[in-house]
Amino acid sequence: MNTSRPHDLLWLNDRNALEGVSEEWVASQWRPALPVVVRRDVHHDGRIPVGVRGMRRDQRAAGWANAGGVKRILSPEALASREVLVNSPFVSMPPVQGAIQLALREWPWVWGITGSVGYALATEVPVLHADSDLDLLIRCPQPVAPDVLAQWQQVISQLLCRADTQIETPNGAFALAEWLRDGRVLLKTSGGPCLVTDPWMSGTQ
């Protein structure tokens, strides 16, 4: 049974486990030693929606992974451990230093690292640089008050790098900064985006 969630990194047994990718650069740049990332879409026919990263920022390809061909799953939360961060070859980079500052604090939720920083931490492939954003993820299966999440937002606004946080609810994900600013937010779901005021209540407008 597949237990992967959006933003998880998957390692596949072989090239045949990756399907539906037409971009030519994938054939030369992706190999099973590198992970694909789970994207938000509808799972069907035992296939997992995934994305492939290239070395350039504009190299992103959507495809499908055969669930039976997945040999390893790594969550964004696993990349946020102090041990992973301090032992990374990119430890001196501002985004990794920012993540270390967050890891030194106690938080009432589970959080993780996604995007180029997460990919670099997992693979040691140098896809991040000093100006890279630190993309963060917080799992919030239960509603959390805005003023509580505002404390997190205040801390990340003071890091030495730009940091953005996605909040994962059972209904989908939303940008924390947008919700705190506007009181409503575009919720990303497997069926497409929808504008909501309560991201934990499906269909609330």
Disulfide bonds with the S-S distance in Angstrom:
none
